[in-house]
Amino acid sequence: MQTIDPIDYTDMLDPNTLDLQTYLEKFPWEEKWTSLGEPIEKLWKFDLDVSPQEVWPWLIDTSSFNKRIDIPEMKFQEINGRLFGKSKNAGIPSEWEEVPWEWEYCKQLNNARIYSKGFAHYVRVRYLVYPLGEDSTRLFVYFGWIPKGWLGKTLLKIGMVQLEKAYIKGLKGVVEDVIKTRSYSWLGPSALSIIKETRSEKNPVFPARMQQIRVGYIREGQPRELVDKVLNYILDADESDLYRIRIKALSKAWKISEKELLLVFLHGCRLGLFTMSWDVVCPHCRGVRTEAQHLGDLPTKDTCEVCEIQFEANQLNSIEITFHVHPSIREVQKRMFCAAEPATKSHIRFQKYLDSGETYNSKLLLSPGVYRLRVNGEKNYSLLEIKEEVPNETLVWKTGETPEQIEIADHPNLILENLSSSRKGFVIEERKEDQDCLRPTDLFNFQDFRDLFSQEALSTDLQLDIGMQTILFTDIVGSTKFYYNKGDSGAFSEVRYHFVEVYKVVREFQGAVVKTIGDAVMAAFPSPTAAVEASVRLQEFFSEENTETPIRIRISLHTGPCLAVNLNSNIDYFGNTVNFAAKLQAIADGGEVVFSEAVFRDKQLRHLMTEKGWKVKRVKFNQSWINEETLAYKLVFNGAKL
């Protein structure tokens, strides 16, 4: 039998000698529960042929595991920040309140329920996870029940025997699935829907309504193979994976272009295959607080009673866009088989509740990176940076401390102290944002969204932070003389032709036209590099060498933070960044591209300029509105008139 070196787990029980008696010495019962009856308890040991890091996403998704072992479905309702559940087991209805879960990444998780109806007063559960060699895990599973009466005692004794058998079979299946889905390990149990065999016939047969939608897709020029893949996914995927479809995660799993898949889903909304939801998410737990069917229905503020905070709904990462299967295609319900709090908050690596005056010690198994330390109900937080070569190995965290930035060694010791007069929850979470979230800016800067959903607009009182944008302005040079020489009809025809080309180029370089102002265009791009490349392409097209059009344009660019607002019932961009980009046109002539210092300093752009052999000419730009002078840059490229 393999043994485990307990040195790295000094805060936990020795896995080589752990038994039920030892466990209870470490985690004793509270007298208020044992006074209600004698506990029924089990401690099981399982050795799994996968590493703790591999199996952890599957262990914390207790809803998926309970479904796997045929635990009955559960219904949950949040009331004033507290979670209540109910289910029916062996024909007996149960109702309970969930005690907030606690967990430590790749080490342990525990939860409890206080029953108001059913065959028990109380149950507590804990998983203890240990590495067993390099690629194996030892898992201890503890269940402790306080039964109600002789019937509860009898049912639980029988039920625990059956549950152990179910765990043996279920964990065997988990190990097989972890190995099977290693290429998609970051998805956890959702990977099973990704790797399902899908129909590969040249002309697959779908239900009648889906077949009609498929024809509509093909008529609209969408790729047949991808359309069939999406339709098959809707038919075959588990309900839990279809309830909130996340485009970025799905495109990454399928290894296809995010924009290409997004376009299929947007067209699917128009064809009746999907509905789109604008979800307001809590900045702490990242749970959905409000689901809006339209952009204009988004609130300006929202509340998370679980985290005990009110927050602004206009922040950069407050909104996520998800897709749902239209109910006429497939009824997809949010079916839960456990609350599975750690799985719904996978960015949280540590959560622990302490009573007033209580302390807690642990050794964190956190990788190098930046984390946030916060106490539930408080908006302020400290930043913890874990580095491999830092002498400090112990972190002491007390309630009431002033937020600070902390550097600490890899796998640090943690000491918690609750000095407050009430119970507090301590949370350590990854600072990095969820990379699988589709944000409003992803849609606002996607030309196809603006074309397909031109009726979508923000409410007039919501100004949405969309982060860093690169704003481009074009303007026709000598337009007054041009209109006079061409006449109204001829000028209109040429300007319309010019708009078509500008739209085409902006779309090609992943940008979107925000609006037209007379014969000028305002567009937005996700990066300075894309905006500059589009600018060069436009100037090459509207150069003097092109005799098909007499139009010549000037282009100005600036990058910086922007707000999305409602202007004339359209999605418009507002702020100093937009104003500065527009003002820069004053120093540009026909055929020129001029941009700000912020654009010039972009590292990717500098690399592109070196690769292309482009140069810049520094010019002075007078910011008359603040009476200051700054530098701007005119791009020197083939065809530029400098």
N, C-alpha and C positions, 0 to 999 in steps of 0.2 A: 504493500500500500504506500502511495506517495504521501509525503508529509509536506507541510507548508511552513516556511520560515516565518515566524510571527513577529519578526523585528519591525517590519513596516506597518504592522497592525497592532501596536502596543495599546491602542485605545479600545480594541475589540477583544472578544473572547478568543482563546486559542482553538483554532479549528481542528487540531489533532486530538483534543480531549473534550470537546464540547458535547455536553449531554443536557437533558431537560433540567436536571437539578442545578447545574452550573449556570444555565441560561436564566433560571428564575432568581438566582442570587444576584445576577447582573440587572435583570429587569423584573423586579418584584411587583406583585399586584398591589393596587391601592385597596385599603380596607373597605372603602365605600362599595366596592364591587364584590369582594369576597363575602361581605356580610349578606349579600343577596343569594348566595349559593356557592356550592363547591365547583371550582373551575373544571372544565374538560379541556385537556391540553395535549398537543402533539408537537414534536420537533422532528422534522424529517431532514435527511441528508441526501443530496444528489451530486454526483460528480459528472460534469458536462464536458464534452470534448470540443469546446470552443472557449475563447478567451473572455474575461469579464467585459472588456470593451465591446466585443462582438455581441454578446448576449444581453448586455444592459438595456438597449432600446426595446428588446422583446420582453424583458422582465418588468420594466416599468409600464408597459402597455398592458395592464392587467385586464382591461376590457377585451382586447383581442384574445388574451390567453383564456379568460373565462368562457368566451364564446367557443374556443377550441375544445374545451373540456365539458361543453354542454351545460354550463351554468345558465339558469333562466335569465331572460332579459330583465333589465332594471330601468325604472323611470326616475329621473332626477328633476328637482325643482329648486331654484335658488330663491331664497326669501331673506331679504335684508342681509345679504352677504353670507348667509349660512346655507349649506347644501343638504337637502332632504331627499331620501330615496325610498322606493318601495318596489317590491317584487312578490312573486308567488313561487314557493318552493314546496314540492310534495303536496300541492294543493292548499298549503297554508300561507295566507298573505302575511307579509312582513313590511314594517315601516320603520325608518330609522333616520337619525341625523348623522351625517359624516363628520367625524372629527378631522380637522385639517391634517393632511398628510405631512410626513417628514421624510426626507431622504438625503443621502450623500452619494454623490456620483461614484458608481462602480463599487460601492461598499455596502450600503444598506438602504432599505426603505421600510416604513411602517405606517399603518393606519389603524383606525378603530371606528366602531359604529355603536351608537347608543340607541337601542331599540325601544320604540313605543308600542309596537305590535309585533307578534310573532313568537317563536319558540326560544328566544334568548333575551336577556337583559342587555348584554354587551358582548362584543367580540373585539379582539385585538390580533393583528397580524404583523409579522415582521419577516423580511428577507435579509439574510446576512450573506455577503458575497466575498469570496476569497480566490485569489489566483492559485491554480494548482499546476505548477510547472509553467511553461511558456505559453501554451495554447489550450489550457484547460481551466475549468472553474469548479470550485466547490461551493454549492449553494445550500444553505440551511433555511428551511421554511418552518415558521412557528405559527400555530393557531391556538388561541386561548379563548374559550367561550364561558360565559356565565349563563347557564340554561334557566328557562322558566319551567318549574314544576317537573313532574316525572315524565310527561310527554316530551318536553323539550330535551330533557336529559337522554331519554331513549333514542329520539330521532338524531340527536347530535352524535351519539356514540356510533350509531350505524352509519350516519353520514360521513363521519371522519374517516372511516375505513374505506368507503367508496371514493372519497375525495383524494386519499393518498394514491389509490390506483389510478385515478384520473390524472394526478400530477405526474406520476411516473410515465404514463402514456403521452401526456401533453408535452412534457419537457423533452422527451425523446423526439417528438415531432418538431419542437422548436429548434433543437440542435440540427436536425436534418434541413430545416428551412433556412437557418442561419448560413449553413455551408452552401446551400443551393443559391442563396441570394448575396453572396459575398461581394459581387460587383456593384451591388446597390445597398451596401450596409448602412448608409446614412438614412435610408428610408424606413428601416425597421420592418415591422409586419406589412406595411404598405407595399413593400417590394414584391409581395406575392401576386398582386394584381398586375404588376408591370411585366413579370416573366411568364404570365399565363400564355399558353399557346393560342394564337389568334387565327381566325380563318384566313387562308391565303389564296382562295380561289380567284381567278381572274375576274369573274363576275359574281361575287358573293350574293347570297340571297338574304335580305334583311326583312323584318316586319314591314308591312305596307307603308306605314307612316314614315319610317326611317328610310325606306326605299325612295319615297317622294323627296325627302330632304337630300338624299344622296344625289338624285338627279339635279336638284337645285344647286348643290355645291358644284357639280361638274359644269353646269351651265355658266356659273359665275367664275369659272376658270381655276378653281381650287384643285390642288394635286390629288388625283384619284387615290393613290396609295395611302397618303396621309389621312384623307377623309375616311377610307375604310378602316384604318387603324383606330381612329377616334370612335367610329361607330361600334367597332368590335369591343373597344374598351368600355363603352357605356353598357353594352350587353353583358360583359363578362366580369367586370370589376366588382369587388365587394362594396356593399353599400357605404361602409365607413370611409372608403376612398373616394366615393362619388358625392358625398354630402357637401363638401367644400373643395372643388377642384382648383388646385393651384398650378397655374400655367408654368411658372418657372421650374418648379420641382418636376413636373411631368416632362417638360422639354429636356431637362438635364438627364432624367432617367432614360428617356427614349433616344438621347443623343442626337437631337434635331434642333434646328434653329428656333429660338424662342419667338422671334417675330413671325415666322412661318406658322407655328402652332397657334399663336395668338390670333392671327388673321383667320384661321379656320374656326376658332371659337367665336370670334366677333361675327363672322358670317353666320355661324350656327345660331347666334342670338336672333338674328334677323329672320332665319329660316324656321325658328320655332324648336330648335334642338336644345338650346340652353337658355337660362336666364342669368343675368349678371347682377352681382350684389356688391354694394359699396359698404364695407364693414368698418365700423369704428372699433379699434382695438386698444385695450388698456396698455399704457407704456410700461407697466410693471409685469403683470402676469401674461400679457399678450392675448388675453381672452377677448372674444368678440362681445362688445357691449351693445351695439346697435347694428342692425342690418337694414340698409336703405336700398330700395329698388332703383332709385334714380339719384344722380349726383346732387340735384337740387333739394333732396330730402335730408341731406346730411345736417346734423346739428352742429352748433358752434362749440358746445361743451358736452361732456358726458361724465358719467360716474361709474366707478368700479367699487361696489360695496364689499367685494371680497378683499380687495387691497386697501379699502378704506380711503380712497382718494377721489377727488374730482380733477378732471384734466381737460385741457383745451383740445378740441377735435380738429384743429387746423394746423397741427404740427406736422413736420416732415414725414414722420413714421406713424401717424395716427390712423391712417386709412389704408386698408388692403382691399383689392378687388379680387373676388373669387367668382367662380362659375358653378351653376347648379344645373343638373339635368332637368329639362322641362317635364312637369308631372304628366303631360300627355304622352311622353315617351317611355318613362319608367318612374314608378313611385319610389323615391329614395327618402327613407326616413333616417333620422339620427337615432340609431339603435345603440344602446349602451348596455354593457354587461358588467360594468364596474365604473366607478368615477374616474379611476386612473389619472389622478391629478399630476403625478410626475411626467406622464407622457404628454399631457396637454401643455406642460410648461417645461419642455425639454431644454430651454435655454437656462433654466435655473438648475444649478449644479449642487446646491446645498440649501436645505430649508429645515429649520429647527425652531421649536417653540419652547420658551422657558418661562416658568412662573416667576413672580417677583422674588428677587434674592437668589435665584437658582443660577448655577454655573454649569458649564459643559466643556469637555475637552475632546478634541478629535484631531486626526491627521488627515489632511485633505489630499485627495488624489487628483489634483487639478494640473493640467498641462500648462506650460508657459503661455502667457497671454495676459490680457487686461480684463478684469472683472469688476463688477459693481457690488459694494456691500451696502445693504439697506435694511431698515427695520420696517416691517409692515405698517402701513398707515402714515409713513413719513416720505415726503418727496425728495428730501436731501439724501445724498449717498456719498460714500467714499470710493475712491478708485484704488483697486489692488492690482499691481503688476507683478506677476510671478516670473522670475528669471532664474536661469540655471546657475548663474555664478553670482549669487548675492549672499553675504554672510548671515543675514538675519533669517532665522529658521522658525521663529515663533511669532504668531500674530495674536495680540490680546485685543478683543473687541468688546467694548462696554456700551450699554445704552447711554444716550445723552451726550456722546462725544461729538466734537466739532468735525464735520467732514474733512477728509484730507486725502492726499495721494501717498500710497504706501508701496514700497518695493520689498519683496520677500523671496526667499529661496523656493526652489521646486519642492513640491510635496510638503508644505509647511505644517507645523503644529498650530492648532487653533484653540484659543481659550475664549469662551463666551461668558459674559457676566451681565445678567439683567438687574440693573440697579434701580429700575423704575418700580412703581407701586402696582403695576398690572402685568398680566401675561403679555409677552412680546414674541413676535416671529422674526427670526434672523434669516436673511436671504443673501446668498452669493450667486450672482448670475453673470453670464457672459455679456460683455459690453457690446460686442459686435452685433450689428443688426441682422435680422432674419433675411438672408440672401434669397430666400424663396418667395418673398412677398412681392406681388405685383402692385406697384404704387401708382397713385394718380399721374405722376409725371411720366411714367412708362406709357400711359395711354395718351396723355395730352401731347406728347412729342411723337406720337405715332399717327402719321397722316391718314391711314385707313380708318382709325377710330374717329377722327374728326369728320371724315367723309361719311362714314356709315351711321354715326350717332351725332349728327350736327344739332339735334334738338336737345342734347344734354348740356346743362349749364349749372353752375354753382348757384346757391341761393345768394341773394344780394347782400346779405349780412355776413357771409363767410369768405374770409380771405385765407386761402390755403397755401401754406409754405410748401414750395416744391423744390427747395434746395438750389444747388448750383446749376445754372443754365447758361448756354452760350447763345446769345441773341444776335441775329443777323438782320440787317436792313439793306434793301436794295432801293435804288432810285434811278429813274430814267434821266439821263443828262440832256439838258436843252429841250425839255418836254414842251415848253411854250412855243418855241419856233417849230418844233416837230409837228405839233398839232396844227399850226397855221399852214405849214407847207402841205401836209397830207390831207387836211380837211377832216371833219368830224368822223365820217364813215371810214375813211382810210386809216386814220389814227386809231380808231377803236379796233379795227381788224388787227393792226400790228401789235397793239398793246395786249389784246387777248392772246395772240400768238406768243407774246413774251411771257404772259402769265403761265401758259401751258408748259413752257420750257422750264420756268422757275420751279413750278410745282413738281415737275418730273425729276429735276436734279435734287431738290430738297428731299424728296422721298427716297431717292437712290442712296443718299448719304445719311439715312436714318433720322432725318429731321421732320418737322411739321410746320406748315404755314399757319401762323397764329391768326393773321389777318392781312388784308390789303388796305392801304390808305391811299385812295386815288390810284395812281399808277405805281406806287411803291409797295413793297412786300416786307412784312416782318415775319421772320421764321425763328424757330428754336431748335437747338441741337443738343444732344446729350454730352458732347465733348467739343473742345476747341478744335481738335484735329478734324473731326467730321465737318465742322462748319467751314474751316479754311479750305479743305479739299473741295467742298461744294462751291465755295466762292471762286476758286481757280477754274473749276469746270464751267461755271456761269460766265466768267470773263472770257474764257476761250471761245465760248459759243457766241457771245455778243461782241466779239472783236471786229476790227475793221476788215479782217480777212473773210468774214462771213458776209457775203453779198446778198444772202436771202433775207436779211433783216437790217433796217437802218438804225435800229435801237442800240444805244450804248448805255451802260449802267455804271454806277459806282456802288461800292459795297463797304459797309462798316460792321465791325464785330466787337463785342465785349462779353466777358464771362463773369458771372457773379450770382448771388442769391436773388431769387424772384418769388413773387406771390402770384398765385392764380386767382383771378377775380371774375365776376360776372360783369360784362360790358355789352350792352345791347343784346342781352340774352345769349351771348357767346362766351366761350372760355378764352379769356384774355390774360396776358401777363403784365405785371405792374411792378414798379419799383425803380430804384436808382440805376440798376443794371440796364434796364430797358431804356431809360432816359439817356444814359451815357452813350449807349450804342447808337441811338438816333442822332445825338449831337455830333458824334465823330464824323458823320457824313459831310460836315462843313469843310473838312480838310481833304476830302477825296475828290478826284476828278474822274472823268470817264475812263473806264478800263482799269481802275485802281481798286485794290483791296487794302483797307486800313483797319488796324486793330489795336486794342489797348495793351498796356503792360501786362494785365492779368492773362490775356490770351497768349502773349509772347512768352511768358514764363512757364507755360504748360510743358512738362517734360516730354510727353508723347509728341507734341507738335514740334519741339526742337529736334527730336529724333527724325521725324518725317521731313523736316526742312533740310537736314543734313543728307538724308537719303535721296531727296529729289534735287538737291543742289540749289534750293531756293535761298534767297538772301532777303534782308530787310533794310529799309532806309529809315533811320530815326528822324522824326519830325516833332515839333513842339505843338501842343494842343492847349489852347487857352480855355479853361473852364470858367467862363465869364460869370456864371451864376454863383460861384464861390470865390471869384477873383483869385484863382490859382492857375499855375501853368504846370502841365505834366507832359510826359513823353508818350507818343504814339508811334506806330510802326506801319510803314507801307511795304507790302510784300513785292519782291522782285521775282518774277517767274516768266517763263516763256510767253510772250504775247503781252506782258504788262507794259503799260506806257509810262515808264519812269525814266 
